[in-house]
């Protein structure tokens, strides 16, 4: 069973800080690890597309770029990091 957590709010209210602190507190309950993504909602440029996010998750999970249909780059920017449980 997995969790999906979504943080929402205006730019600058420290959503990322809250998310990272929460992740550290519950990491022992997430043995398969965690994925974080920036949807780029408050950054310059266009928001991340669903395809970019999925591509980033697959890349972070170790899927070779050649096996990801339509992969556009070697390091998908939206994915912040992948942390696997130990």
N, C-alpha and C positions, 0 to 999 in steps of 0.2 A: 504494500500500500504506500502510495506517495502523497506528498503535499504539494499544493500549488499556492503560493503566497504572492499577492500583488499589493504593492505599496502605491498609494496615490496621494497627490497633493501638489501644491504650488512649488515652483522652483525655489530652491534655497531654504527649505524647511528641514533639511537633514534627513531625507528619506533613505539615502544610501547608508548613512551612518547607522540609522535604526536597523536597516536590513542586515548589515554586516554584524552588528552586535547580536541581533536575534539569531542569525545563522551560527555564530560561535556558541551561543547558549544551548542550542538544540542539536548541535552536530552529532552528539552521541546517539541521538534518536534517528539519525539519517545515515545508516551504514553504507548506502550506495553512493553517498556524496551529494553535492549540490551544484547547481548551475545558476549563474547570475547573468543578467543581460541588461544592457542599457538600450532602451527603446529610442533614445535620442530625442525625446519629446521637448526638452528645453535647451537643446544645443543648436549651434548653427548648422544649417543644412537640413536635409529632409529626415523625417523620422525613419527608424529602421522598418523595413518591410517584413512581413511574415517569412518570406523566403530567406532573407538575410539572417533572421533569428534562427530559423531551422538549420540553415547551413552552418551557422556558428556553433550551435549545439552539437551537430554531427562532427564538426571539426574538433571541438573540445573533447568529445568522447573518443577520439582517436580514429575516426573514419577518414581514410585517405581521400584527398581532394579529387583524385581521379574517379572515385566511386560515388561522389556526390553529384547528381545530375544538375547541370547548369552552374557549377561552382565557378565563382568569378575571381576569387583571390586566394592567396595562401593563408592569410590570417584574418578571419572575419571580425571586423571591429566591434560589432555589437556585444559579443560575449566578453564579459569582464574576466571570468575565470571559471574553472571547473575544479571542484575540490572533491576528491573521492574519499570515502570513509576508510578506516584502517582496521 
